[in-house]
Amino acid sequence: MKKIPHSTLIITLAISILFLLMAFWFPSAFRDWIATTAIQSLDFFGYFYLVLGFVIVLILLVLAFSPVGNKRLGEGPPEYGWYSWITMLYSTGMGAGLMLRAVQEPVYYYTQPPRLSDLEPSTFALEYTFFHWGLTPWAFYGMFGLIIGYFVHDQQRKILSSSILTGRFQRQSLAVPMDVITIVSTLFGVVGAVGLGSRQLLSGYFQLFGNLEVNYTNNAYVVLFLGSLATLSAFSGLKRGIRNLSRFNIAVALFLLGFTFLNGNFMEVFSNLFVSLTSYLAGFVPMSLNLGSRAVGQQFLTDWTYFYWAFWLAWAPFTGVFIARISKGRSIREFVLGVLVIPSFGTFLWFSVFGSYAFGIIGDADNYQGQFDSLYGSIFVFFDHLPFGIVLKILGLALVFTFLITSIDSAIYVLGMFSDSGKTDPHKNYLLLWGMLLALFTVATLLIGKEHLLAATSQLLILIAIPFSMVYALMVGMFLFIIFKKRLTDTRGKS
C-alpha cells in the first residue's frame, strides 16, 4: 500500500463529526446510550479483554527469550540512547495518570479491598495497583509497537495498521477498516486521558490559588489551552519538542519520588515493594484471568480492570507507534525487555513510595477519614502532609501540565503519521487538524460526563476498545505467522 486511501481519512472525519454533533446537541441522551451499550457489551467482551492481555504478555516473553529475540528492528545503531528512549516511552505511556492515581488508587484498595485476602492491607493494595499498571499495559503498548516497528524498520512499510496485510489479504476492504478503527481508538484514548488529566490540573490550581472554579467552562478553556500548546510542540518536531518535555517530566517526577521517599520509612517502602511485587508475580496468572482465590466480583472488574484494559488498548496505537518510531536499531529482545520490564518496575516503585506514605497517614483502614478519595485532588492533599507542601504542589501541578502536553503532542504526531500516508514526518496540516480535533473531542467528552466524567470516560473507552481489540488480535496473529515463517525459511536456507 503506497498511499493511505482517501476513504480512510474521509470515514474517520465522518465518524468524528457524528460524535461531535451527538455530544454537543444531545449530551445527556448520548451519555445514557453510551452507558447502556457499554454495560451490555461487557457481557460479551469483558473476559476477552482479560484473556487478550494475558496472552500478549506471554507472547512477548516468548519472543524475547526465543532465537527471534536476536533480530534487530532495522539496521544501524539505536537512534536514541537508553535515557532518552526510556524517558520518552515512559512519559508518553503513563504520563499524567501516574499523578492522577499515585495516592487515590492504593488508598482505595487499602480501605475498600475488592476481595478477602490473607495479605496485609498495604501489600494487597499495592498488589492490585501493580496489576493494573504493570506488565499488562506495557505489553499492550509493546506488542503494537513491535509489530509496527518490525514492518516499518525491517520491511520498509508505512506506519499504518494495515501495513501488516500481505498477499491476498492486501486489499482496501480490510485495510481501510483497520486503519479507521486504529485512528479512532487513538483519538478516544488520548481524549480520555486529557479529559481526566485536565480536570486534575484545574483541581490542583483551585487548591493552590482558589480563584478558578472547577466547572465545565473552565475545564474546556484549560483543554483548549493545552491543545494549542501541544500542537505547537508537535510542530517543533520529535527531537526538540517531545524529547525535551519528556526529560523534564522524568526529572520532576524523580524529584517528587525521591523527596517523598526520603521523608518516609525506607524499610517500609522496600518491604511493601518486595512483598507486593512477589505476590503480584506469583498470582499473575489467576489475577489476569480472574480465577480461584484471586477472583473478584463483576462490579469491580467493570469499574476497574475492564476500564483499565480498555484504556491501555485504546492507548496502544499511539503509544505503540511512538515507541516503534523511536526504537530503530534495537533487537526484539532489547525492545521487549526495555518496554515491558523497566517502565513496569519504575511504576511499582512510584506507587510503593506514595502508597506507603499514604498508608502511614491513614493508619488503621477503619479510621480512614476520606481525605484521599478525590481522583483529581488526592495528590495535592497528600503533599500537604510533607515538608514544603506548597512547593511540591506547584511542582506537581507543573508535572501534570507537562505530562498532558507530552501525551497530546505525541498523539498529534502519531495521528499525523496515520493520516499522511504513514510518513514518519507528517505534514503540518495534518498536525494542525488533529490538534484541533483532539481539543474538540475532549471538550465534547467533558460535556457528556460533567460531574460523572470518570464513568463517562470509562464507558466510552470500553466501547471504542472493542473493535480495536479485534484488529489488535488479528495483527498479532498475522505478525506471529509472518515472523516465524520467515525464521523457518531462513533456518532452512542456512542448512
N, C-alpha and C positions, 0 to 999 in steps of 0.2 A: 504494500500500500504506500504509494509515493506521497500521497497527499490526503489529509483528513477530508472526508466528504463534506461538502457544504451542508448536506442534510443533517449532519451531526450537530453542528452549531445552531442550525435553524430549529431543530427539535428541542435542543437544550434551552434556547431562548424562549420558545413557546411554553415549555413547562415552567420556566422562571416567571414569565408574565402571568400565567394562570395562577400560580401560587401567590404572587403579589396581589392580584385582583381579589382573590378569595380572602387573603389575610387582611387587607385594608377595608374591604367592603363588608365582609361578614365574619369579623374576628371571633365572636362568641360561638356562632354556629359551626365555624370551621374548627375551632378548638374542640368542641364536643364531638365532631366527626372524627378528628384525629385520635382523641382519647378512646372512643368506642372501637375504632378499627384497630388501633394498636393492641388493645387488650384481647380482642378476638384473634388477631394474628399470632399472638404469643402461644395460644393453644396448639398451634401447628408448628411454629418455627422456633419457639423458645429453647427447647432442648437441642435443636440443631445448632444454635449458637454455641452451646457448651461443647458439643462434640467437635465442631469445627475448630474451636480454639485449642482444644486438647490435641487434636490430630496435627495441627500446624506446628505446635511446639515439638512434637515427636519427629515430624518430617525434617525440621531444621536441624535438630540434633543429629539425626541420621546423616544428613548431607554434610554436616560439619566434620563428623568423625569417619566418614567413608572416603575412599580414594577421590571421589568427586570434589571433596573439600580442597584439594590442591589446586584446582583450576582458578585462574585469575579472571577478574572482570575487566577485560580489555588488556592492552599492552602498556608497558612502561610502569614507572613507579607511581605510588599513590599521589593524587593531585594535592591532597591536603594532609598535613601532619596529624598525629594522633590527637593532640589537644584541640585543634580547630575542628577536626572531624567529630569528636565526641561532643564538644560544646554545641555545635550546630545541630546534630541529630537529637541531642537531649533537650535543648531549649525548644526545638520545633515539635518533638514528640510528646512532651508532657506540658511544658510551658506553665501558663497561669493556673492550671489545675493543681499543681503542687502547693500553691499558696491557698487555693480555694479549700482544699481538703486536708491540709497539713495537720490541723488540730481537730476539726469537726468530725472527720470520719473515724479516727481511732477512738475518740471520746464516745461517739455513738455506739460502737461495738462494745466499749468498756462498760457503758451504763445500760445498754439495751442489747445484750447478746442475742443473735438470731437463733441459737440452739443451745441445748445443755452441753456442758463441757467440763472435763476434769481439770483443764488447764487453768492457770492463774488468769484473772481477768485481763491483766496487761498483756500477757502472752497471747491470749485468744484474740484480743482486739487488734494487735499488730499482725497476727497471722492472717486475719481476714483482709486487713488493709494490704498486706503483701500480695495476697491472692488477686485482688482487684487491680493492683498497679504493677505487678511484677512480670513474670515470664510471658504470660498470655498476650497482653497488649503489645509488648515488643516483638512477639512472634508474629502477630498480625501485621505490624509495620514491616518487619524484616523479610517476611515471605514475599510480600508485594514488591518491596524494594529489590530483593534478589532476582525476582522474575524480570522486572523492568531493567535492572542493571545488566543482567545476562544478555538480553536481546538488544539493548542499546549499545553496550560497550563491546560485546563479543560478536554480535551478529549485525551490527551497524543498522539497526532498525530505529524507527521513530519512537518517541516517548508517548506511547499510546497503549491502552489495554489490549486493543485489537492487534498489536504487533505480534502477539503470540500465535495468531492464526496462521497456519501454513497449509500448503497443498490445497486439497479440496475444501478445506474449511475457510479459506481466504476469500470471503465474499462479503459484500456490503450488508446482506441480510443478517449476518452475525456481527460484523464489525461495528456498524452504526449503533445497534442497541447496547453493545458492550461499552463503547466509548461514551454514549449518552449517560448510561447508568453510573459510570465511573465519575464523570464530571458532576452530575447531580449529587452523588454521595459526597464527593469532596466539598462541594458548596455547602451542603447542610451540616456536615461535620464541623467545619470551621465556624459556621454561623452559631451552632450550639455552644461552642467554646467561647466565642466572643460575646454572646448574649450573657452567659453566666459570669464571665470574667469582667465585663464592663459593669455589671451590677455590683460586683465586689469592689471594683475601682471606685465607683460612686459612693458605696457604703463606707469605704475607708476614708475617702475625702471628707464625708459628712462627719465621721467620728473625730477627725483631726481638726477641722475648721468650722463645722456646724453651719455653714452658710450656703449649702447646696443640698436641697431636699432630695431624698431618694424617691423619685417618681418616674413615670414613663417618659415624660417630656425631657427631663434632664438626662435620663439614660439614653434616649435617642440622640441627643446632642453629643454625648460622650462617644457613642458609636460612630457618628459621622466624623467627629474629630479624629478618632483612631483610624478610621478608614482612609482619611485624607493623608495622614502621616505615613501610614503603611504603604500606600500607593507611591508616595514619593520615595520611600525606602526601596521599594521594588524597582523603581526607575533607576536607582543608583547602582543596581547590579548585585549579583550574589557575593562577590568577593569583598566589596566595600560595605554594603548595607547590612545584609543578613549576618555575615561573619562577625562584623564589629559589634552588632547588637547582641549576638549570641555570646560573645566573650564577656560583654558587660553583664549579661544575665547571670552567667555562671559565677562570675566574680562576686556579685552582690549576694547571690544565693549561698555561696560558700561562706561568706562573711556572716550572714544570718544564722546559718547552720552552726558554724564554729562558735559564735558568740553564745548561742543557746546552749550548745554542748558544754562550754567552759563554765557556764553558770548553773549547770545541772549536776546530777550524780553520775560520774563517769562509769562506775561499776554497774549501776542500774541500767544505763543505756546499753552497754555492751552485753549485759546479761539478757536484757529483753531482745536485743538484736539476734544474738546467737540462738537462744531458746526458741524464739518465734520463727526464725528462718529455718531451723531444723525441723520444727513441727510443720511448717508450710511445705517444705520439700518432701517430708515423709508422707504427708497427706495430699500431695498434689493431685494424684490420680482420682481418689474419691471426691475431693473438693471440686475438681474440674468437671466431673460427671455427676456430681450431687448424689453420691451413693453411700449406703451404710450409715455408720455413725456420724459421718461428715455431712449428711444431707440436711438441707434447710427447707423451710416452707416456701410455698409458691409465692406468697406475698413478698417475702424478702428477695427471692430471685427476680421478681418483676421490678421491684423498687431499686435494687442494687445491681446484681450480677448481670441480668439481661440488659439493663441500661448501659452498664459499662462495656459489655461485649459489643453492643450495637454502636456505642460511641467510638470504641477502638476500631471497629470495622469501618465506620464512616470516615475516620481519620486516616485509615491505611493508605488510600490512594495518594493523598497529597504528602503525607509523611514518608511513605514508601518511595514515591518518585523522587522526593527531595533527597532521601538517603542514597538512592541509586545514583542520582546526579553527582553527589559528592564522593562516591566510593570507587571511582575508576582506579584500577591498578591493584585493588586488594583481592586476596584469594577468597574463595567462598567460605573457607574455614575461618579466616580472619574476620570477614564480614559478619558471619553468623554469631560468632562468639563476642565480637565487638558490639553488635546491636542487641544481642539477647542478654548477655551477662553483665557488662559494665554498667549500662544505664539502670538495669534492674537493681543491682547492688546499691547504686547511688540513691535510688528511690527508697530502698529498705532502710538505709542509714538515715535519710531525711525524716521518714515517718517515725523511726525509733527515737531520734533526738527530740522532736517536737511532741510526739505522743507520750514519751516517758515523762517529760517535764509537766505536761498537762495532767497526767495521772497523779503526779505528786501534788499538784494544786488541788485536785478534786479529793484525794484521799479515798475513803471508802465510797464505792459507787452509790450506796444507799443515801449518802449525804450530798449528792450532786445537786447543785442549785440552778443548772441550766445555762451557765454563763457561756458555754461554747456551743450552744445549739444552732446559732445562726450560720448558715452556709457561707454567707458573704462577709460577716463581721467577726467571726470567731478568731481569726488570726490576729486581728488588731486588738481585740480584748486580751488575747494571750500575751501580746507584747507589753501590756500594762503591768504584768507580773514580773517583768525583767528590768534590770537597771537600764537607764536611758531609754525608757519605753517610747518616748516621743520621737527620738531619733530612729529607733527601729521601725516605728510606724511609717515614718517618711520614707525610709529605705524600702520597706515592704510595699508601700504604695507605688514607688518608682519601679520596683521589680514586677509588680502586676502589670503596670503600664507597658514596660519594655517587652515582657513576655507576650503580651497581646499583640504588640506591633510585630514581633518576630513571627508569631503564628500567622497573622494576617498577610504580611508581605511574602512569607513562604508560600502560602496558599495562592495568592495572586500570581506569583511566579509560576507555580505548577499549573494552575488553571490556564495561564497564558500559553504554556508549552502544549497542553492538551488541545488548545484551540488553534494554535498556529502550526498545524501540520506536525506536531510532535517535536518541534525545533527546541534545542537546548537553550537558545537565546531568543525568546519570543519577541515579536514586535510590540512596541509600547502601546499601540492602540488596543491590543488585547489586555495588557496590564491595566489600562485605564478602565476598560469595560468591566473586568472582574473586580476591580477595586470598588466601582460604583455598585455593582450587583451585590457584593458581599455586605456592604453597608446597608443597602436597601432591604436585603433579606433579613439581616439581624434586627433592624428596626421593625420589620413585619413580625418577626418571631416574638419580640418584646411586646408588641400589641396583642398578639394571640395569648401569650402567657400572663402578662401583667403580674399580679401578685402570686400566681402559680407558675412562675417561669420555669422552675426546675421540672415540674411534672409535664408541662407542655413540651419542653425541650426533649426530655427523655422519650416521650411518646412519639414525637416527630422523628427522632433518630432511629427508634426501633422500627418504624415503618420504612424509612429510607434504607436502612441496612439490609432489609430482607432481599430485595432484588440484587443488591450489590454482593451479598453473601453467595448468591448463586453464581454470579460472574466470577467471583473470587475462587470458589471451589473449582469451577471449570478451568480457570487459569492455572491453578495449582496442579490439577490432573494433567493438563497438556504439557506443562513445564517439566514435570517428572518424566513423562513419556519421552519427550524430546531429549532431555539431558542424559537419561540413562541409555536411550537408544544410541545416542552419539558416543557415549562412553563405551558401549559394547562394540560399536563399529570400529572405534579407534583401537580397542584392545585386540580385536581380530586382525586388524590391519598390521599391527606390530608383530603379531605372531606369524 
